[in-house]
Amino acid sequence: MQKIVKISGKSFIEIFIINDSILYANWCGYLNVDQVKEGCQAMLDAVVKYKLHLILNDNRLLLGSFTQAINWLKNEYMSNLVRAGTTRIAFIYSRDDAAKYSINRLLEVNTEYEGQAFDEYQEAFNWLTGITEINFTNIFLKVPNKLGEDISVIIKDILYISSLDNQITIFTKDSEYTCKKSLKSILEELPQPQFYRVHRSFIVNIHNVTSMKYHAGGAYRLYIAGLGEEFIPVGRSYAISLKETLRNLLE
């Protein structure tokens, strides 16, 4: 079972530690230079604080170029990261061509650490750790049942989470789990932006979203794999940012 602990989060980057040994950074959206520096500094702080040597840099939701920050990364930041103890960095490519180009440029200027880019998470993790086979399905979220006992829910199996009357219900393909928690608190325990709040009453696992369709009155509906014609409403305040995030995943 993988142990994942979230230690930092911004709208453009979420930082986790996997198995007490790997820094996992999940980047999202378009980045300006200041955001690149802020996110990278948070990663460096974590490397120093937790004495980490391996970094998994997930760029699958990254959009656009960050080449304007390459010189800073090359001349200042990467040296500091290596001095802090980093020895190996695995990058996961974005599907966005400009973002992918930027990752390749960063790898080209590297002379201080062992780095490589991959299309898939499992390939990147295996290379980073030297593991040839690993079970990625057993990453759990602990939720209390009505008796106060913890139940383990496999995170990748979660389709969506709804909220009603001060309690949440977690829906997987085969089961439902209800507990006394808020959407805000449960979202803080989940990897983002894989889990995305789309409405005041709903969180979805966007990796299972098949489409987002316009509906009358300016509203949108999300359709989830395995749910047929059942849909999740999208709040108007969430629609623009959600469309941008899904655009890269669904292309």
C-alpha positions, 0 to 999 in steps of 0.5 A: 500500500502506498502512503501519500501525505499532502504537505502543500497546495496552491491553485497551480501546484499540489505537493505530496510525499509518497512512502516518506521518500519521494516528493510528488509535485502535481502542476496544473494550468498556465504558469508565469515566472513568479508561479514557477519560482513559488512552486519550485521554492515549495518543493525545495523547502520540502526536500530540505525539511524531509531529507528527500532525494527523489522527485516525481514531477507530474506535468500532465495537467500543465498548459503552455510554455514555461521556457521564460523560467528556464535560465533561472531554473538552470542557473539558480534553482536546480543547483540548490535542489541538488545541493539539498540532496536531490539525485534523480527527477522523473518528469511526466509529460503534458499532452500540451506541446508547448509544455512538453517542449519546455520540459525537454528544454529543462532536461537539455540544460541539466548537468547536475542530476539524473533526469528523464521524462515519461508519458505515464505515471507508472513508468516514471515511478518505476524508473525513479525508484528502480522498481520493475513492478508495483501495484498502484491500485492500493492507495487508500482514503480512510473514512469513518463509518456510522460506528466510528470505524475507519473504512479504506476506500481505494482512491483511484476507484472513487467516481465522485463525492456528494454533500448533503446535510453536513455529511458526504457520500463517496461513490465508487463503481460498486459501493457508496460510503457515507460519513460526517465530513465536509467537502472542504475537509475531504478534498484536502485529503485527496490528490489534486487536481485529480479530484476537483470541486465542480459544485458546492455539493460535488467533487469529481475524479476528473480522470473518470470524466468522459464529457462536459456538456452545455445545458440550458440556462448557462449550466454545464453537466459532467458525465462520468465513465460507468454512470451512463446518462447520470450526470454531475451538475457544474456550478457556474463559478467552477465552469471556466477553470474546469473546462481549461483543466479538462481540455488537456485531458480529453483532447 
